[in-house]
Amino acid sequence: MYYDFFGFTEPPFSIAPDPRYLYLSGRHKEALAHLMYGVQGQGGFIVITGEVGTGKTTVSRCFIENVPDHVDIALILNPRLSARELLSSICDELEIPHDIGATIKQLVDLINQDLLKAHAAGRHKVLMIDEAQNLSADVLEQLRLLTNLETAEKKLLQIVLLGQPELQEMLALPELRQLNQRVTARYHLDAIGKDELPAYLRYRLSVAGMRGDIFSPRAVQRLYRESHGIPRLINLISDRALLGAYAEGEHDITADHVRHAAKEVRGHSVGPSPSRPGSPDRSQYLIVAASVLVAIIGTAWLVERWAPDEPALPVQATAEPLQGAIERIGEEPAKTAQAAKPQTLAKLDVPGQLLDSPEAFRMLFGIWGRDYQPAESPIACDFAREAGLGCLERQGSRRSLEFLDRPAMLRLKDRAGNTGYVVIRQLSGDTAEIALPSGNRELSFASIEPYWFGEYRVLWRLPEYLNGDGFYSAENGQTLWLGARMMELAEALSASRQESDRIKRMSSEEQVRWYQDLQGLTVDGIAGAMTVIQMNNDLGAPVPRLKPSGPGTGPGDRSGDRE
């Protein structure tokens, strides 16, 4: 096969919608971000349009592979259906038993019952319809009625429409204005830009096992002129160009190869190009290639997911000797106002109240609902990563702790140089609730401060692309995760709709810089631990908080240590 000749492990320009080969151009990143943002549970419609061959189906397959675990997808590929037939197909996709002759009302009732059960179980249902420009106005209206299914808090069904530009024209019809008003996110997927084409080619070649460029600069220019940046045409022409070069025994793709390939793709025969003496008959390989192409298109696509190992932050996890300790905090809960007064840390004559490092980590992990056994996992931060968490070691002040808003493990030192740890579960005013093996206790934070010189450690929730959940590629996974969350933050923190739209059009790095500047973080365009923690605070992520109210640092709060 020609791909053996070039050293490929598989054909690099198959037109099958394999998400491994999805090159995330700026436009594709935005389309995926709109999809990921749209399935956060608001309900309603998401509309993604694009010309034929721009990658809508591949983007949708990538999205399906990377939706959160609590999301169930129903995919309709043939929308040329009546309203009743479509509802029956939805029941089939959602595995809802129904009679063949069921009426529209009966089918809607069955779907509604299924959605209510899913909602009660914490599941979120998403209906995706490809080639949606083929839907009739009557069917689209029936889909709108499905989005009326709701509880007091939220819509029960999210509908994603993928189609050609005519879909937008249909939605603009007066009779569909109610549906059009329920579109919560929409995006038009354009062709790949001329400056992105070399990177697109390199990406697909690398996935197929080749490193380097085999398309000459003139070949790339010709390819863009022939394809107009449409991915499907790029793939078809590139595949034929590779075949033509192979037939001539050439390892480099020239503009002539691309020109001949483009004519063949359009169905115009150009005849065999002059062959070198002893070179293979090109027509024979064209026949073989055509057979191979048909076989490739007919095969099922597979997605390989991986998340690279990332070294954990170095945190000392060995016990430190304790030669002194803190004055005993009562063994039983205080029952009088006098007994409830915070104890001080002035005396160090009662051993055992400060924790060593392994025990402190065990208390901290317990707050996060993780059962940490130091004997089984001596390095605490390795265990954290396996549990989907990250370790962060910092030097700061109380203000730093409140900015992060996470339970913290503080390293204390007495005047004699003895060290130990205290784990603060919550902090309100001067009252610190600390976690001890015997239970939680309250004491004055002011009594801790004389022995604390700013060193602390916190746990934080890793993004899904780092903890092995969902995304098939670390680079693309980060892009998708950031894109979806930045769209949420743009909606929540922008002063106006115009500003929100401007932020959504930024690149990922620009969006991160905007957010870091807004929240008083170090502006470097990198979504590090401090940035991700603050993003989770602003988005109300369900994680343990240091502040009892648990709202996280609000959008207007610019205080805190910089990264």
N, C-alpha and C positions, 0 to 999 in steps of 0.2 A: 504494500500500500504506500501511497505517496507520503503519508505521515511518518512511516519508518525511514524513508529517504531523508527527511528533514530532522529526524530525531524526536518526533512527537510521541507521547504515550497514547494520545487519542487525537482525533481531528479537532483542531482549534476553532473552526468556524462553522460548526453545526448550527442550524437554525432552531434546533430543539430548545425549549425554554428551560435550560439548566441554570439554576441560580448560581452555581459555582462560577459561571462565566459572565455573570452580571457585572459589567464595569460601571461603577457608580460615578457617572459624570455628575456635574453640578445639578443638572436637571433631574437625573434619576434620584439623587440624594433628596432633593426637595419633594419629589413625588412620594418616596418612601416615608419621609418625615410626615407628610400630610396623612398618609395611611396610618402610621403608628400613633400620631396625635389624635386621629379621628376615632380610634377604638378605645379611648379612655373611658367610655361608658356614657357619653352624652346622648347617644341615640341619633336618629335622623339619617341624613344621606351624606356620603362622601363621593365626589365625582372626580374621576381621573380620565382625561381625554388625551388623544394624541393621534397623529397620522398613522397610516398603516406601516407597521414595521419599526416603530420607534421604541418598542420594548415594553409596552403596557403589560402584556401577558407575563413576561419574565419578571417584571417588577412585582406583579401580583403573586407569582409563585414564591419569590423571595419573601414577600410579606407574610404569606401563609406559613412559611417555614419558621418565621421569627416572631409570631404573635405571642403575647404572654400566655402562661400556662392555663389561665382561667378563661381563655377565649376559645370558643368553638366556631369553626368556619363551615358554612354551607356554600358550595360553589356551583353555580349554574353556568354551563358553557354554551347551551343552545337556547337563546332567549326567544326564538321564533315560536312562541307559545301563546295560547289563549290565557285569560286570567285564571281559569280553573286549572288548566294544565300546569301553569307556573306554580300555583299553590300546591298542587299534587307533587311537583318536582321538589319544592321546598320541603314538604313532608318527607319525601324520600331521602333527601340530603340530611335532614335532622333526625332520621330514623324514627319518624312518628307513624305508627300503624294507622292505616285509613282504608276505607272502602274505595274500590275503583270508581264507583258511581257517586261518590260523596259530592254534595253541593258546595258552592263557594262558602256559604255560611258555616257549614260543618267543618270544612278545612280550616277556615279562619279560627274557629273555636278550638280546634285541636292544636293549632299553632300557638294560640294564646295560652292554653293550658301548659304546653311544653315550656314556653318562655317563663311563665310564672314559677314552674318547678326549678328551672335553671337559675332564676334569680334567687330563689330561696336557698339554693345550694352554692351561691356565690359564683355562678358561671355567667358569662356574657356571650350572647349569640350574635354572630356577624354573618350576614348574607352577602355574598359577592356574585355579581352578574357580569360576565365578560361579554364583549360585543353588544353592549347595552343599547347601541344606536338602533338595533333591530327591534327593540321593544315598541309596541304600539302605545298610543296615548292612553287607551283604556287600561292596559296592563300597568303602565306607570302610575296611573291613578290608584289602582288596586294596591300597588306597593306603598303608596303614600298612606293608604288606610291602614296598612300593617304597622306603620310607625306610630299609629294612634294607641297601640297596645303599650300600656305603661302602668307603673305604680305611682304612688304619691310623690316618690323621690326622683324617678328616672324613667326614660324610655327603655323598653325591653329588647328592642331589636335595632341593630345598626346595619344599614344597607350601603354597600359599596358598588357603584356603577362604573364600569370601565368601558370606554367606547371611543369611536372616532369623533372628529369635531362636530359631526352632525348631531351628536347627542346634546351638545350645548344649545344648538339651534332648537331642538325639540323642547328642551326645558324652558326655553324663553317663550314658548307659546302661551297665549293668555289662559287657555284652559288648564295649564300645568303650573300656574303661578304659585299655588299653595305648596306644591312639591318643591319648586325652586327656592321658596323661602325656608325650607327645612334643610337645605344643604349647609352643613356645618364646616366643610372643608372641600375645596376644589382646586385642581391643578391641571394645567395643560402641558403635556410632555412633548417638548420640541426635539428636533434631531440633534445629534452630537455636533458640537462646534468644530470648525476646521483645526483649531489649535489643540483640541482634545483627541483628535484621531490618532496621532502617533502613540499616545499613552493607551488608548483603547486597544490598538493592535498589539502593543507589548504585553498588555495584561492578558489578553486571550492566548497569546503564544506562550506566556509563562505558565498559565494554568495547564496548558497541554504539554508542558515539560521542557520548553525551550527558553533559554536566557539570551537576550540580545535582539538585534534588529535584522530582519532579512528583507524588509521592504525599503527600497531606496527612497530618498526624499522625493524624487520625481514621481515614483510609484504612489507614494502617499498622496501627493497633490492630485494625481490623476484619479486615484480612488475616491477622493472627496468630491471631485468634479462629477464622477460617474454616479456616485451614490447619494449625493446631497446630504451626507451625514446620517442617513437612515440606517440604523443598525442591521436590519435584515438584509438590505442590499449590500452593505459593507461585507457581511458574512458570506453571502452568495458569491459576490465578485471575488473576494479574497480566496475562497475555497477553489474556485475555478482557476485563479491566477497561480495558486500553489500547484495545482494539477498540471497546468501548462508548463511551469518551470521544471517540474519533475520530468515531464515528457521530454524536455530538452536537456536534461541532466544538469540544470542550473540550480544553485543553492540560493541565489539572490533573486528577488522579485523586482522586475523592471516596470517602467511605465507601459511598455508594449505588452507585457503579460497582463497587466490590468486592463488595457484597452481591449485586447482580444477577449478577455474573460467577461467584460461588461457586455460586449456584443452577444456572446453566447447566452448570458443570463437573460438578455432581452429577447432571445429567440432568433437572432440573425446569425446565420452560419458565415464564418469568415474563412473557412478552409484551414487546412493544416499549415502551420508556420514552417519555414524552411528548417529541416533537421540536419544536424551534423551527421557525418558518416557514422553508421553503426548505432545511431540513437534509436530509442524505441519508437514504435508507431503510436503517435499521440492518440489516434482515434480509439485504439484498443483500451487505453487507460481512461478515456472519457466514458466509455461504456461501463468499465469496472467502477469508476467513481460514481456514476449515476446510480448504480445498484447499491453501492455503499451508502450514499446519501439517503436513499429511501429507507435503508435499514436503520440508519442512525435516527432519522426522524421518527421512526416507528418504535424505537426503544423507550423504555421508561427512564425518566431523568432521576438522578440520585443527588442528594445533597450531602456533602461532607461537612460536618460541624466540628470545629475545633476552637479551643481557647488556649492561647499560649501560656505557659507558666510564667509567672511574674515573681521575682524575688520579693519575699516579705520584708517589711521594714524591720531592721534589727532592733529587737527588744530583749533585754536580758531577762531570762526566765528561770534562772537559778536562785535558790534561796540565799538571802543575805543574813549573816548572824545578827541576832537581836540580843544585845546585852542590857538593854533598858526597855521600858515600855511606858504606856500611857496610864494615867489613873483609871481605875476600873469604872466602866460604864455599867449601871445597874443590871444585874442578871435578870430581874423581873421588870415588866413594864411599870412605870411610875403610876401611882394611884392618887397622888395628891398634887396640888399645884406646886408645892415646894419640891417634891420629888421629880416633877416633870421639868425642872429648870435644867438647861444644858449643863453638862459636866465640863470641866476644863481639862486641858492637857498639861497642867502646870507640873504635876508630880510624875516621876517615872519609877515608881517603886512597886508597881503591880505588873508582873510579866504576862505576856500572852494576848494583849489587846491590840497591838500592832500586828499586821499580817506579813508573812514572808511573801516573796514574789509569786510562787506557784499558787498559794492560797488566795492571794489578791486577784490573780487572773481567774481563779475558779469562781470567786464571787462576781467578778465583772461579767464573765460569760453567762453566769446564772441569770443576771438581769436581762440578758438578750435571749434567754430561753435555751441556752446551750449547756449541755452537761460536759464540762471539761474535767478530764482526769489527768493530772500532771504526770502520773507514773506511766500512762499509755502514750502521751504526747508531750515529751519534755519541752519542745519548743512551742510556746503558746501561739505565736503568730502563724506557724504552719497549720496548727489546728484551726485558727481563725479563718484562714483562706479556704480550708476544706468545708467550713461551715458557712461560706459565702460572706465572710466579714474581712475587713482590713484592720491592721494595727496602725495607730498613729502615735508617735512619740514626739512631744513638743515641750518647749520651755515658754512659760507665759505667766499670766496672772489670773485672778478670779474673772476678770473681764474676758479673758480668752476662753475660759470654761463656759461662760454664759453665751458667748458668741457661737461656739460649736454646739452647745445645747445637747451634750451627750454625757451619760454617766462616766465618771472619770476615776482613774486609779492614781492617787497622789503619792509621791515618794517623800517621806518625812525624815528628818535628821535632828537628833537632840544635840545639846551642847557638848556632850562627850563624843559625838561622832557616830553614835549608834543609828542605824537606819531601819526603816520598815515602811509599810504601805497602809493606806486607808482608802477604801473604795466609797466614793460619794455617789449615792444613788439618786438623790434629789437635793436641790439647793434653793431655798426660798428665804430672802432676807438674810438674817444671820443664822438661820436654822439649816443645818446640814444633816440629811438622813444618810447614815452610813450602813453598809452591808457587812455583817459579821456572821460567822458560822452559827452563832447562837440566835441570829435574827437581826432585824433592822433596829438601829438605835438613832436617836436624835441628839445632837450636841451643837455647840456654838462653833460656827465657822471661824470666828475670831480667835478661838482657842487653838485651832489647827494652824493658822497662818504663821505663828512664830517658828514652827518647825518645818514649814514648807518653803522651799527655795525655788519654786516655779516649775519643777519637773513633773510632768503628768503623761498619762497614756489613756487613750480612748479607743473604743472599737467603732467602726462605721460600716455601713452596708455597702458592699461592692456593687458596682453596676453589673447588670446581667451579662454583658459581653466579657466580663472578667471572671465571673464565677461559674462559667460553663453552661449557663442557661440560655438556650435559644439560638444565639447568633452563630452562623457558620464560619465567620472570619473575624478575627480580632479587629482589623482595620475597619472593615465595613460595619461590624457590630457597633463599634464606638460611634461611627458616623450616624447610624440609625438611632442609637440610644440618645445621643446628644441632640440630633435634629428634632426628635419628638418632644423632648423636654424643653428645648429652647423655644419651640412654638408655644408650649404651655406658659413658659415664663414671659414670653413676649405678650401673650394675651393678658397675663395677670399683672405685669409690672409696667406696661407701657402707659403713657399719659393719654394717648389718643389712638384711634384706629389707624391713622396715617403712620404713626411711629411704629405700631405693631407690624404693619405690612412691610415697612422699611427693614425692620430687624429680621423678619422671616426671609427676606431676599438676600441677606448676608451669607457669606460662607460660614462654615462651622467655626473656624478660628475667630472670625470677626464677631460672631455671636457670643462666643465665650469671653472675648475681650470686653464686649459691651456689658455682659453680666458681671464680670469681675470688677469693672470700674464702678458699676452701679452699687455693688455691695461692699466696696472698700477693700477688695482683695488685691493681691499682686496681679497686675495686668500683664499676663504673658501668653494668653491664648491657649493655655494647656489646662485641661480639665483634671487637675490633681485632686488629692484627697480633700483639701479645704474647700475647693470649689464644688465638688460633688456633694459634700456634707451640707453646704449652704443651699445648694439646689434642692436637696431633699427637704430641708427645713422650709423653704419657700413653697414647695409643692405639697407640703403636708404629708410626707411619707410616714407610714405607720412604723416608727422605730422608737426605742426607749429615749426619753428626753430627760435632761437635767432639771428643767424648770417644771414645776408641778402642773401648770396649765397646759404645757406641751405644744404651744403654737409654733415654736421655732422662732428664729429672728425674723421679724416682719419686714416687708418690702421697704419700709421707710428707714430701717435701722442701718446706719452705715458704720457702726462702731465695730471694733474687734481687731485682733491681730491680723496682719497681712501674711500671705503665704510666703 
